[in-house]
Amino acid sequence: MRVLRISHSSVVGEWRRRERAIRSHGVDVRLLTARRWDEGGQRVSLDPAPGEHVQGVRTVGTHPNLFVYDPVALWRALGEGWDVVDVHEEPYSLATAEVLALLALRRARRTPVVLYSAQNIAKRFPPPFGWLERRALRRAAAVAVCNAEAGRIVRARGLTGPARLIGLGVDLGRFAPAPTDGLAPDPAGEGVDVLRVGYVGRLAAHKGVDVLLEAAARDPRLHVRVAGGGPDAAALRTRAEQPDLAGRVQLLGPLDQEALTAFYRELDVLAVPSVPTAGWREQFCRVAVEAMASGCVVVASDTGALPDVVGDAGVLVPPRDVAALGAALGALHGDPARRDELRARGLARARAFSWERIGEQYVELYREVAAGHASASAPPASAPSPARTSPQVSVPVPDVVVVAYGAPDLLARCLERLGPTLPVVVVDNSSDPDVREVVDRAGADYVDPGRNLGFARAVNLAVARRDRTDTDVLLLNPDAAIDAAGIRELQHALHAEPDVAAVAPAQRDDTGTDAQVMWPFPSPRGAWLQAVGLARLHRGAPFAIGSVLLLRGAALTDVGALDEDFFLYSEETDWQYRAHHAGWRAEAVPAVVATHVGGGTSTDPLRRETHFHASQERYLRKHFGAHGWTAARTAVVLGGVARGVVLPGARGREARRRVRLYVRGPLRAEATLPEPRDRPVRPDATEPRDLTDGTADA
């Protein structure tokens, strides 16, 4: 396999260990990086090691997202024919746009492209950067992200391929523990043990070093050493000289790599007291991994990527909470056994971020996207691609996922109809004892997340519990009912063709009235057709409603999880739209019939309507951008005004109410909803599946 990697930050020799680790797995990697770059306030020039396959390229611009490479060098490199092109730049950056434009001019549009993102705040970028980001994510075969929130953001903004969580590597040969004799004696000579607490990083307000010093001021057992420089250095030095801290704080300034290795080994605890701001969260925090690898216990703020990195190998405290940080450090001083336990966990966790493991993860990702490209490029054959094979052997029974919110009677009917032969997981967003009793009586698995996660996040929680990632998953509303025989028929239809990602049965309510199961994907064009009374002309690939929906296990792996930005409604639409762009499709199975009460888990239709249209706004903004949403919103308002004038009675009032909702903005209206007494768990088959009031053809 031949891979071209493009990364300006790899001008730093340490970061090129990623490429060396990838090459160790037999992958031919060529690296393009900046000739010179300002890295951490220091001008760094490329200094290749002997035999290192890296080329320095001239860059124009100094901001990581506002620079471009020499296009001639890129043009030549991109023309050599690669199995994968890995652009280690943010999707909204000018450099990413430059590479993708040159690939298009090279007529290499089908070459798999992997992007990178660390952005863990859902920022709105000014033109043209938002547009560049959407185009890049739709083009990308995958995105490597260094924190989980970045993955959720790129999926929400249009990525149809996988967002693979791959951390930043650490040299475990350099960062390793040294022999220790426990706590150091008090430097003042008073014979009192102290806890050696360290900090490594920039001395700036958002890094929270002042919080650490205030915590230490309250506990004389804490001795603090600070490594780093920055704008707050003078103020911190002045604070450290105050009587309550005098003699217990050292500000060492920036340290080189050799000194930093020794620094970690002299500590008991590394503190990472980061303070989130409106525009910044910790995106990874490599120093936490270096400290764990060196045998330090990590105490960190519960913010940004720190929970992902530290996991259960450290202590997390609320950011900017002096008392909580002090209490955590004080508790570690008095509990050597706890320190030893966390130290062992930290050493184990750090191994997951070794350069060798990071290289393995990149190779796995490259092989996945290259195999997907080969499958998509292959001519039709009698045998489908391995990733989407219709198996000749029996398919394992699907896992059934039910997200409940109250309504134990309906849930009992749902579970009774399923019977005892299927594995069922019920995620109870209501933490209702009556729901738990129903689940226990049915013999299903009960999961109580302790709060209302919303539908998408609750489903993802249940799906992550699967024993096998290739197992199909049935999403089932608690107010719907289908038996095991019907599910077997659905699964047979699901695997009859290799490109079917989702199937849904026909649905009827308790009165026997049929519901529409397949709908065209929402779009600005569809909104305008609805507005002018031509909804019947809205054609295109359909999606299936999610009240009873069987998802193919291979498609879940390919497309990824449900987008958790959709708290309620449209999450199944979004998932199927992403699947559609990845080459999958959805089908109805009319021979199988399920019943669905509709609205059975909520008694508040106005709240349901607000949630529904807010999710429509999320969906349209995600897939069609701000301009697409504006076009659809205008269509709904104009169509609603006309219907509000023409239609009599309740239908006219309904149209006028929807106009008011769209003028205000559904997302804005949803944000002001009071805390509900009950909340619907899934979209109902009786809900309108478009942006109008359902009377467009009247």
C-alpha positions as CSV (number, residue, x, y, z in Angstrom):
1,M,0.0,0.0,0.0
2,R,1.2,3.5,-0.9
3,V,0.2,6.4,1.2
4,L,0.9,10.1,0.8
5,R,0.7,12.1,4.1
6,I,0.6,15.9,4.1
7,S,1.2,17.5,7.5
8,H,2.8,20.9,8.3
9,S,3.3,20.0,12.0
10,S,5.6,17.1,11.0
11,V,8.4,19.6,10.6
12,V,9.0,18.6,14.2
13,G,11.1,15.5,14.2
14,E,9.2,13.9,17.2
15,W,5.9,14.0,15.3
16,R,7.5,12.1,12.4
17,R,7.6,9.0,14.6
18,R,4.0,8.5,13.4
19,E,5.3,7.8,9.8
20,R,8.1,5.6,11.1
21,A,5.6,3.5,13.0
22,I,3.3,3.2,10.0
23,R,6.2,2.1,7.8
24,S,7.1,-0.5,10.3
25,H,3.9,-2.3,9.2
26,G,5.1,-2.5,5.6
27,V,3.2,0.6,4.3
28,D,5.1,2.8,1.8
29,V,4.6,6.3,3.3
30,R,5.8,9.5,1.7
31,L,5.5,12.7,3.9
32,L,5.2,16.2,2.7
33,T,5.7,18.8,5.4
34,A,6.6,22.5,5.9
35,R,10.2,23.5,5.3
36,R,10.0,25.8,8.3
37,W,7.2,26.4,10.8
38,D,6.7,28.4,14.0
39,E,6.0,25.6,16.5
40,G,5.2,26.7,20.1
41,G,6.8,30.1,19.6
42,Q,10.0,28.6,18.2
43,R,11.0,28.6,14.5
44,V,11.6,25.0,13.5
45,S,13.3,23.9,10.3
46,L,13.0,20.5,8.7
47,D,16.0,18.3,9.6
48,P,15.4,14.9,8.1
49,A,17.1,11.8,9.6
50,P,19.2,9.7,7.2
51,G,16.9,7.7,4.9
52,E,13.8,9.4,6.1
53,H,11.2,9.7,3.2
54,V,10.1,13.3,3.9
55,Q,10.0,16.3,1.6
56,G,10.0,19.9,2.8
57,V,7.5,22.1,0.9
58,R,7.5,25.9,0.9
59,T,4.4,27.4,2.7
60,V,2.7,30.7,2.4
61,G,1.0,31.9,5.6
62,T,1.7,31.3,9.3
63,H,-1.6,30.3,10.8
64,P,-2.3,26.6,11.0
65,N,-5.6,27.0,9.1
66,L,-4.8,30.0,6.9
67,F,-1.7,28.8,5.0
68,V,-1.2,27.0,1.7
69,Y,1.6,24.8,0.3
70,D,3.6,25.4,-2.8
71,P,1.0,24.1,-5.4
72,V,3.7,22.9,-7.8
73,A,5.2,20.5,-5.2
74,L,1.7,19.3,-4.3
75,W,0.7,18.8,-7.9
76,R,3.8,16.7,-8.7
77,A,3.4,14.5,-5.6
78,L,-0.4,14.0,-6.1
79,G,0.2,12.8,-9.6
80,E,2.3,9.8,-8.5
81,G,-0.7,7.6,-7.8
82,W,-1.6,6.7,-4.2
83,D,-3.8,4.2,-2.5
84,V,-4.6,6.8,0.2
85,V,-3.9,10.5,0.6
86,D,-3.8,11.5,4.3
87,V,-4.2,15.3,4.8
88,H,-3.3,15.9,8.4
89,E,-5.0,19.3,8.5
90,E,-8.4,20.5,9.7
91,P,-11.3,20.1,7.2
92,Y,-11.9,23.8,7.2
93,S,-8.3,24.8,6.5
94,L,-7.0,26.4,3.3
95,A,-4.4,23.7,2.9
96,T,-7.1,21.0,2.9
97,A,-9.0,22.9,0.3
98,E,-5.9,23.3,-1.8
99,V,-5.1,19.5,-1.7
100,L,-8.7,18.5,-2.6
101,A,-8.8,21.1,-5.5
102,L,-5.5,19.7,-6.9
103,L,-6.8,16.2,-6.6
104,A,-9.9,17.2,-8.6
105,L,-7.8,18.8,-11.3
106,R,-5.7,15.7,-11.4
107,R,-8.9,13.7,-12.0
108,A,-8.2,11.7,-8.9
109,R,-11.6,12.4,-7.3
110,R,-12.0,8.7,-6.3
111,T,-8.7,8.5,-4.5
112,P,-9.6,7.9,-0.8
113,V,-8.7,10.9,1.3
114,V,-8.3,10.8,5.1
115,L,-8.5,14.1,7.0
116,Y,-7.7,15.0,10.6
117,S,-9.6,17.0,13.2
118,A,-9.0,18.1,16.8
119,Q,-11.7,20.7,16.8
120,N,-14.0,19.9,19.8
121,I,-16.1,23.0,19.8
122,A,-18.9,23.3,17.3
123,K,-17.9,26.7,16.0
124,R,-19.6,28.5,13.1
125,F,-16.9,29.5,10.6
126,P,-17.3,32.6,8.5
127,P,-17.4,32.3,4.7
128,P,-15.8,30.6,2.9
129,F,-14.5,28.3,5.7
130,G,-17.8,26.7,6.6
131,W,-18.4,25.9,3.0
132,L,-14.9,24.5,2.6
133,E,-15.4,22.3,5.7
134,R,-18.7,20.8,4.3
135,R,-17.1,20.1,0.9
136,A,-14.1,18.5,2.5
137,L,-16.1,16.3,4.8
138,R,-18.3,15.1,2.0
139,R,-15.2,14.2,0.0
140,A,-13.4,12.5,2.9
141,A,-13.4,8.7,3.1
142,A,-12.6,9.0,6.8
143,V,-11.4,11.5,9.4
144,A,-8.9,10.7,12.1
145,V,-9.8,12.6,15.3
146,C,-7.8,12.9,18.5
147,N,-10.9,13.3,20.8
148,A,-14.4,12.0,20.8
149,E,-16.2,15.3,20.5
150,A,-14.3,16.2,17.3
151,G,-15.7,12.9,15.9
152,R,-19.3,13.9,16.8
153,I,-18.8,17.3,15.2
154,V,-17.4,16.1,11.9
155,R,-20.2,13.6,11.6
156,A,-22.8,16.3,12.4
157,R,-21.3,18.4,9.6
158,G,-21.5,16.0,6.8
159,L,-18.9,13.2,7.2
160,T,-20.4,10.0,5.8
161,G,-17.4,7.8,6.4
162,P,-15.9,6.7,9.8
163,A,-14.5,9.2,12.3
164,R,-11.8,7.1,13.9
165,L,-10.5,8.1,17.3
166,I,-6.7,8.0,17.2
167,G,-4.7,9.7,19.9
168,L,-1.4,11.5,19.7
169,G,1.7,9.3,20.2
170,V,4.2,9.4,23.0
171,D,7.7,7.9,23.2
172,L,7.4,5.3,25.9
173,G,11.2,4.7,25.7
174,R,11.8,8.3,26.8
175,F,8.9,8.7,29.2
176,A,9.1,5.8,31.7
177,P,9.0,5.6,35.5
178,A,12.1,5.8,37.7
179,P,12.6,4.0,41.0
180,T,10.8,5.9,43.8
181,D,10.9,5.8,47.5
182,G,7.5,7.2,48.1
183,L,6.9,10.8,49.3
184,A,9.8,13.2,49.4
185,P,10.7,14.7,52.8
186,D,9.7,18.2,53.4
187,P,12.3,20.5,51.9
188,A,12.1,22.8,54.9
189,G,13.4,20.1,57.0
190,E,10.5,19.8,59.3
191,G,10.1,16.1,58.8
192,V,6.6,16.4,57.3
193,D,5.9,14.4,54.1
194,V,4.8,16.5,51.1
195,L,3.1,15.7,47.9
196,R,5.1,16.8,44.9
197,V,2.7,18.3,42.4
198,G,3.8,19.4,38.9
199,Y,2.4,21.4,36.0
200,V,3.7,21.4,32.4
201,G,2.4,23.8,29.8
202,R,1.7,27.3,28.8
203,L,1.3,29.9,31.6
204,A,-1.9,31.5,30.5
205,A,-5.3,32.0,32.1
206,H,-7.1,29.2,30.3
207,K,-4.6,26.7,31.6
208,G,-5.6,27.2,35.2
209,V,-2.2,27.4,36.9
210,D,-3.6,30.1,39.2
211,V,-6.3,27.6,40.3
212,L,-3.5,25.2,41.2
213,L,-1.6,27.7,43.2
214,E,-4.7,28.7,45.2
215,A,-5.4,25.1,46.0
216,A,-1.8,24.6,47.2
217,A,-2.1,27.8,49.3
218,R,-4.8,26.0,51.4
219,D,-2.7,22.9,52.1
220,P,0.9,23.2,53.3
221,R,1.6,19.6,52.3
222,L,1.5,20.5,48.6
223,H,4.7,21.5,46.9
224,V,4.3,22.7,43.4
225,R,6.8,22.8,40.5
226,V,5.7,24.6,37.3
227,A,7.4,24.0,33.9
228,G,6.6,26.4,31.0
229,G,6.4,30.0,30.0
230,G,3.7,32.4,28.9
231,P,2.0,35.7,29.5
232,D,1.0,34.9,33.1
233,A,4.5,34.0,34.2
234,A,5.2,37.3,36.1
235,A,1.8,37.3,37.9
236,L,2.2,33.7,38.9
237,R,5.7,34.4,40.2
238,T,4.4,37.3,42.3
239,R,1.6,35.0,43.7
240,A,4.1,32.3,44.5
241,E,6.2,34.7,46.6
242,Q,3.2,35.4,49.0
243,P,3.6,34.1,52.6
244,D,1.0,31.3,52.2
245,L,3.0,29.8,49.3
246,A,6.6,31.0,50.0
247,G,9.1,28.2,49.6
248,R,6.6,25.8,48.2
249,V,6.4,26.8,44.6
250,Q,9.1,26.7,41.9
251,L,8.7,28.3,38.4
252,L,11.3,26.6,36.2
253,G,10.5,28.1,32.8
254,P,10.4,26.0,29.6
255,L,12.3,22.7,29.8
256,D,14.0,20.8,27.0
257,Q,13.1,17.1,26.3
258,E,15.8,15.7,28.5
259,A,14.9,17.9,31.5
260,L,11.2,17.3,31.0
261,T,11.8,13.5,31.3
262,A,13.6,14.0,34.6
263,F,10.9,16.5,35.7
264,Y,8.1,13.9,35.5
265,R,10.1,11.3,37.4
266,E,10.5,13.7,40.3
267,L,6.7,14.2,40.7
268,D,4.0,12.3,42.6
269,V,1.2,14.0,40.8
270,L,0.8,16.0,37.6
271,A,-2.0,18.6,37.7
272,V,-3.8,19.6,34.5
273,P,-6.2,22.3,35.9
274,S,-7.4,23.5,32.5
275,V,-10.3,26.1,32.4
276,P,-12.6,25.9,29.4
277,T,-13.5,29.1,27.6
278,A,-16.0,30.0,24.9
279,G,-13.5,29.3,22.2
280,W,-11.1,26.7,23.7
281,R,-11.2,23.2,25.2
282,E,-8.3,20.8,25.7
283,Q,-8.1,18.9,22.5
284,F,-5.8,16.1,23.7
285,C,-3.2,17.0,26.3
286,R,-0.1,15.0,25.5
287,V,1.5,16.0,28.8
288,A,-1.1,13.9,30.7
289,V,0.0,10.8,28.7
290,E,3.7,11.6,29.2
291,A,3.1,11.9,33.0
292,M,1.2,8.6,33.2
293,A,3.9,6.9,31.2
294,S,6.5,8.3,33.7
295,G,4.6,7.0,36.7
296,C,2.8,10.1,37.8
297,V,-0.8,10.2,38.9
298,V,-2.8,12.7,36.9
299,V,-5.4,15.0,38.5
300,A,-7.2,17.0,35.7
301,S,-10.1,19.2,35.0
302,D,-13.2,17.4,33.8
303,T,-13.3,19.3,30.5
304,G,-12.5,18.8,26.8
305,A,-10.6,15.7,25.8
306,L,-9.1,15.2,29.3
307,P,-11.8,12.5,30.3
308,D,-11.0,10.7,27.1
309,V,-7.3,10.7,27.7
310,V,-7.2,10.1,31.4
311,G,-10.1,7.7,31.7
312,D,-10.1,5.8,35.0
313,A,-6.4,6.2,35.4
314,G,-6.6,9.5,37.1
315,V,-8.8,11.9,39.1
316,L,-11.1,14.4,37.4
317,V,-12.3,17.5,39.2
318,P,-14.6,20.3,38.1
319,P,-12.7,23.1,36.3
320,R,-11.9,26.3,38.1
321,D,-12.9,24.6,41.4
322,V,-10.1,25.4,43.9
323,A,-11.7,23.5,46.7
324,A,-12.2,20.3,44.6
325,L,-8.7,20.4,43.2
326,G,-7.2,20.9,46.7
327,A,-9.4,18.1,48.1
328,A,-8.3,15.7,45.4
329,L,-4.6,16.4,45.9
330,G,-5.0,16.2,49.7
331,A,-6.7,12.9,49.5
332,L,-3.9,11.5,47.3
333,H,-1.3,12.6,49.9
334,G,-3.1,10.7,52.6
335,D,-3.7,7.5,50.6
336,P,-0.5,5.9,49.2
337,A,-2.4,2.7,48.2
338,R,-4.7,4.8,46.0
339,R,-1.7,6.5,44.4
340,D,-0.2,3.1,43.6
341,E,-3.4,1.9,42.1
342,L,-3.7,5.0,39.9
343,R,-0.1,4.8,39.0
344,A,-0.5,1.2,37.7
345,R,-3.6,2.2,35.7
346,G,-1.8,5.2,34.2
347,L,1.1,3.1,33.1
348,A,-1.3,0.7,31.4
349,R,-3.3,3.5,29.8
350,A,-0.2,5.2,28.5
351,R,0.6,2.1,26.4
352,A,-2.5,2.8,24.3
353,F,-0.7,6.0,23.1
354,S,2.6,4.5,22.2
355,W,3.8,5.4,18.7
356,E,3.7,1.7,17.8
357,R,0.0,1.5,18.7
358,I,-0.8,4.8,16.9
359,G,0.9,3.5,13.8
360,E,-1.2,0.3,14.0
361,Q,-4.4,2.3,14.2
362,Y,-3.5,4.4,11.1
363,V,-2.6,1.3,9.1
364,E,-6.0,-0.2,10.1
365,L,-7.7,3.0,8.9
366,Y,-5.8,3.1,5.6
367,R,-6.6,-0.5,4.8
368,E,-10.2,0.1,5.6
369,V,-10.7,3.1,3.3
370,A,-8.5,1.5,0.6
371,A,-10.6,-1.7,0.7
372,G,-13.8,0.4,0.5
373,H,-12.4,2.3,-2.5
374,A,-11.5,-1.0,-4.3
375,S,-14.9,-2.4,-3.6
376,A,-16.7,0.8,-4.9
377,S,-14.4,0.8,-8.0
378,A,-14.8,-2.8,-8.9
379,P,-17.1,-3.7,-11.8
380,P,-20.3,-5.6,-10.9
381,A,-19.6,-9.3,-10.3
382,S,-21.5,-12.3,-9.1
383,A,-20.1,-12.0,-5.7
384,P,-20.5,-8.7,-3.7
385,S,-17.7,-7.0,-1.9
386,P,-16.5,-8.6,1.4
387,A,-17.8,-5.6,3.4
388,R,-21.3,-6.0,2.1
389,T,-21.6,-9.7,1.5
390,S,-25.0,-11.4,1.6
391,P,-24.0,-14.3,3.8
392,Q,-24.7,-17.8,2.7
393,V,-24.6,-19.0,6.3
394,S,-27.2,-18.2,8.9
395,V,-27.1,-14.7,10.2
396,P,-26.9,-14.2,14.0
397,V,-30.2,-13.0,15.5
398,P,-30.3,-9.2,15.8
399,D,-29.9,-7.3,19.0
400,V,-33.1,-5.4,19.9
401,V,-32.7,-1.9,21.3
402,V,-35.6,-0.2,23.0
403,V,-35.3,3.3,24.3
404,A,-37.9,3.9,27.0
405,Y,-39.3,6.9,28.7
406,G,-42.1,6.0,31.1
407,A,-45.2,4.3,29.6
408,P,-44.5,0.9,31.3
409,D,-47.8,-0.6,30.0
410,L,-46.9,0.0,26.4
411,L,-43.4,-1.3,27.0
412,A,-44.8,-4.5,28.5
413,R,-46.8,-5.1,25.4
414,C,-43.8,-4.5,23.2
415,L,-41.6,-6.9,25.1
416,E,-44.3,-9.6,25.4
417,R,-44.8,-9.6,21.7
418,L,-41.0,-10.1,21.1
419,G,-41.0,-13.3,23.1
420,P,-38.0,-14.8,25.0
421,T,-35.7,-15.8,22.1
422,L,-34.2,-12.4,21.2
423,P,-31.5,-10.4,23.0
424,V,-33.1,-7.2,24.1
425,V,-31.6,-4.1,25.7
426,V,-33.8,-1.4,27.2
427,V,-32.3,1.9,27.9
428,D,-34.5,3.7,30.4
429,N,-34.1,7.5,29.9
430,S,-36.7,8.0,32.6
431,S,-35.0,6.0,35.4
432,D,-38.5,4.7,36.2
433,P,-38.8,1.9,38.7
434,D,-42.0,0.7,37.0
435,V,-40.1,0.4,33.7
436,R,-37.3,-1.5,35.4
437,E,-39.9,-3.9,36.8
438,V,-41.4,-4.5,33.4
439,V,-37.9,-5.1,31.9
440,D,-36.8,-7.5,34.6
441,R,-40.1,-9.5,34.3
442,A,-39.5,-9.8,30.5
443,G,-35.9,-11.0,31.1
444,A,-34.4,-8.2,29.1
445,D,-31.2,-6.2,29.9
446,Y,-31.9,-3.0,31.7
447,V,-29.7,0.1,31.4
448,D,-30.3,3.2,33.4
449,P,-28.1,6.0,32.3
450,G,-29.3,8.2,35.2
451,R,-30.6,10.9,32.9
452,N,-32.5,11.5,29.7
453,L,-29.8,11.0,27.1
454,G,-32.1,11.5,24.1
455,F,-32.7,8.8,21.6
456,A,-29.5,8.8,19.5
457,R,-27.1,8.7,22.5
458,A,-29.2,6.0,24.2
459,V,-29.1,3.9,21.1
460,N,-25.4,4.3,20.7
461,L,-24.9,3.3,24.4
462,A,-26.8,0.1,23.7
463,V,-25.1,-0.6,20.4
464,A,-21.7,-0.3,22.0
465,R,-22.7,-3.2,24.3
466,R,-22.9,-5.7,21.4
467,D,-20.6,-8.7,21.7
468,R,-20.0,-8.7,17.9
469,T,-19.8,-5.5,15.8
470,D,-21.3,-7.3,12.8
471,T,-24.6,-8.1,14.6
472,D,-27.7,-6.5,13.1
473,V,-29.6,-4.1,15.4
474,L,-33.4,-3.6,15.5
475,L,-34.5,-0.2,16.8
476,L,-37.9,-0.6,18.3
477,N,-40.2,2.0,19.8
478,P,-41.8,1.0,23.1
479,D,-45.2,1.9,21.7
480,A,-44.6,-0.4,18.7
481,A,-44.9,-4.2,18.5
482,I,-43.6,-6.9,16.2
483,D,-43.0,-10.6,16.9
484,A,-39.9,-12.7,16.4
485,A,-41.2,-14.3,13.2
486,G,-41.7,-10.8,11.7
487,I,-38.1,-9.9,12.7
488,R,-36.8,-13.0,11.0
489,E,-38.5,-12.0,7.8
490,L,-37.1,-8.5,8.1
491,Q,-33.6,-9.9,8.5
492,H,-34.1,-12.2,5.5
493,A,-35.0,-9.1,3.4
494,L,-32.1,-7.1,4.9
495,H,-29.5,-9.7,3.7
496,A,-31.2,-10.6,0.4
497,E,-29.2,-7.8,-1.3
498,P,-25.6,-6.7,-0.4
499,D,-26.3,-3.0,-0.4
500,V,-29.4,-2.8,1.8
501,A,-28.5,-1.0,5.1
502,A,-32.0,-0.7,6.7
503,V,-35.4,-2.3,6.3
504,A,-38.8,-1.4,7.9
505,P,-42.1,-3.3,8.1
506,A,-45.4,-2.0,7.1
507,Q,-47.1,-0.2,10.0
508,R,-50.6,0.1,11.3
509,D,-52.0,1.8,14.3
510,D,-54.4,0.2,16.8
511,T,-57.4,1.0,14.6
512,G,-55.8,-0.8,11.6
513,T,-55.0,2.4,9.7
514,D,-51.8,2.1,7.5
515,A,-49.0,4.6,8.1
516,Q,-46.5,5.7,5.4
517,V,-43.2,4.1,6.1
518,M,-40.9,5.3,3.3
519,W,-40.3,9.0,2.7
520,P,-38.0,11.1,0.5
521,F,-35.1,12.7,2.3
522,P,-35.9,16.2,3.4
523,S,-34.3,18.9,1.2
524,P,-34.8,22.6,0.3
525,R,-36.2,21.5,-3.0
526,G,-38.7,19.2,-1.3
527,A,-39.7,22.1,1.0
528,W,-40.5,24.3,-2.0
529,L,-42.5,21.5,-3.7
530,Q,-44.5,21.1,-0.6
531,A,-45.0,24.8,-0.3
532,V,-46.5,25.1,-3.8
533,G,-48.7,22.0,-3.5
534,L,-46.5,19.7,-5.7
535,A,-45.3,17.3,-3.0
536,R,-46.1,14.3,-5.2
537,L,-43.2,15.4,-7.4
538,H,-40.7,15.1,-4.6
539,R,-38.8,12.0,-5.7
540,G,-35.5,10.5,-4.9
541,A,-33.9,7.9,-2.7
542,P,-36.2,7.2,0.3
543,F,-35.5,6.6,4.0
544,A,-37.6,4.4,6.4
545,I,-39.1,5.8,9.6
546,G,-37.4,4.6,12.7
547,S,-40.2,3.3,15.0
548,V,-39.4,-0.2,13.8
549,L,-36.1,-0.3,11.9
550,L,-33.6,-3.1,11.4
551,L,-30.1,-1.9,10.7
552,R,-27.4,-4.1,9.1
553,G,-24.4,-4.6,11.3
554,A,-21.9,-4.0,8.5
555,A,-23.7,-0.8,7.6
556,L,-23.4,0.4,11.2
557,T,-19.6,-0.2,11.1
558,D,-19.4,1.5,7.7
559,V,-21.5,4.5,8.4
560,G,-20.9,5.0,12.1
561,A,-23.1,5.6,15.0
562,L,-26.2,7.8,15.2
563,D,-25.4,11.5,15.4
564,E,-25.9,12.5,19.1
565,D,-26.6,16.1,18.2
566,F,-30.1,14.9,17.3
567,F,-31.7,14.6,20.7
568,L,-35.1,13.6,19.3
569,Y,-36.4,13.0,15.8
570,S,-34.5,12.9,12.5
571,E,-31.6,10.9,13.8
572,E,-32.7,7.9,11.7
573,T,-33.1,10.2,8.7
574,D,-29.6,11.5,9.1
575,W,-28.1,8.1,9.5
576,Q,-29.8,6.8,6.4
577,Y,-28.8,9.9,4.5
578,R,-25.1,9.3,5.4
579,A,-25.6,5.6,4.5
580,H,-27.1,6.6,1.1
581,H,-24.0,8.7,0.3
582,A,-21.8,5.7,1.3
583,G,-23.6,3.5,-1.3
584,W,-26.3,1.9,0.9
585,R,-30.1,2.0,0.6
586,A,-33.2,1.4,2.7
587,E,-36.2,-0.7,1.8
588,A,-39.7,-1.4,3.1
589,V,-40.9,-5.0,3.6
590,P,-44.7,-4.9,3.1
591,A,-45.2,-8.6,3.9
592,V,-44.2,-7.9,7.5
593,V,-46.7,-5.7,9.6
594,A,-45.9,-4.1,12.9
595,T,-48.3,-2.1,15.0
596,H,-47.5,1.4,16.3
597,V,-49.7,3.4,18.7
598,G,-48.0,6.7,17.8
599,G,-47.6,9.3,20.4
600,G,-47.9,6.7,23.1
601,T,-45.0,7.9,25.2
602,S,-46.1,11.6,25.2
603,T,-49.2,13.6,25.8
604,D,-47.8,17.0,24.6
605,P,-48.3,17.4,20.8
606,L,-46.9,20.9,20.8
607,R,-43.7,19.8,22.4
608,R,-43.4,16.9,19.9
609,E,-43.9,19.3,17.0
610,T,-41.3,21.7,18.3
611,H,-38.7,18.9,18.7
612,F,-39.6,17.5,15.3
613,H,-39.1,20.8,13.4
614,A,-36.0,21.7,15.5
615,S,-34.5,18.4,14.3
616,Q,-35.4,19.2,10.8
617,E,-33.5,22.4,11.1
618,R,-30.5,20.5,12.4
619,Y,-30.7,18.1,9.6
620,L,-30.9,20.7,6.8
621,R,-28.2,22.9,8.3
622,K,-25.9,19.8,8.5
623,H,-26.4,18.5,5.0
624,F,-27.4,21.7,3.1
625,G,-25.7,24.4,5.1
626,A,-27.1,27.7,6.3
627,H,-28.2,28.7,2.8
628,G,-30.1,25.5,2.3
629,W,-31.8,25.9,5.7
630,T,-32.8,29.5,4.8
631,A,-34.3,28.4,1.5
632,A,-36.4,25.6,3.2
633,R,-37.4,28.0,6.0
634,T,-38.6,30.6,3.5
635,A,-40.7,27.9,1.7
636,V,-42.3,26.8,4.9
637,V,-43.2,30.3,5.9
638,L,-44.6,31.4,2.6
639,G,-46.5,28.1,2.2
640,G,-47.8,28.4,5.7
641,V,-49.0,32.0,5.3
642,A,-51.0,31.0,2.2
643,R,-52.6,28.0,4.0
644,G,-53.3,30.1,7.1
645,V,-55.4,32.4,5.0
646,V,-57.1,29.8,2.8
647,L,-57.7,26.8,5.1
648,P,-60.6,26.9,7.6
649,G,-60.7,26.0,11.3
650,A,-58.1,23.8,12.9
651,R,-56.0,23.4,9.7
652,G,-55.7,27.1,9.3
653,R,-54.7,27.6,12.9
654,E,-52.1,24.8,12.6
655,A,-50.6,26.5,9.5
656,R,-50.4,29.8,11.3
657,R,-48.8,28.3,14.3
658,R,-46.1,26.7,12.1
659,V,-45.4,30.0,10.5
660,R,-44.8,31.5,13.9
661,L,-42.5,28.6,14.8
662,Y,-40.4,29.0,11.6
663,V,-40.2,32.8,11.8
664,R,-38.9,32.4,15.4
665,G,-36.7,29.5,14.4
666,P,-37.4,25.9,15.6
667,L,-34.0,25.4,17.3
668,R,-34.4,28.7,19.2
669,A,-37.9,27.6,20.2
670,E,-36.7,24.2,21.3
671,A,-34.0,25.8,23.5
672,T,-36.7,27.7,25.5
673,L,-39.0,24.7,26.1
674,P,-39.6,24.2,29.9
675,E,-38.4,20.9,31.5
676,P,-41.1,18.4,30.4
677,R,-43.1,16.1,32.7
678,D,-42.9,13.5,29.9
679,R,-41.0,13.5,26.6
680,P,-41.5,11.4,23.5
681,V,-38.7,8.9,22.8
682,R,-39.0,8.4,19.1
683,P,-40.6,10.0,16.1
684,D,-44.2,8.7,15.6
685,A,-45.4,7.3,12.4
686,T,-48.3,9.8,12.6
687,E,-46.0,12.8,12.7
688,P,-45.6,14.8,9.4
689,R,-42.4,13.8,7.8
690,D,-41.9,17.0,5.8
691,L,-41.5,20.7,6.6
692,T,-45.2,21.7,6.0
693,D,-48.4,20.9,7.7
694,G,-49.1,17.8,5.6
695,T,-51.9,19.5,3.6
696,A,-49.7,20.6,0.7
697,D,-51.7,18.6,-1.9
698,A,-55.1,19.5,-0.5
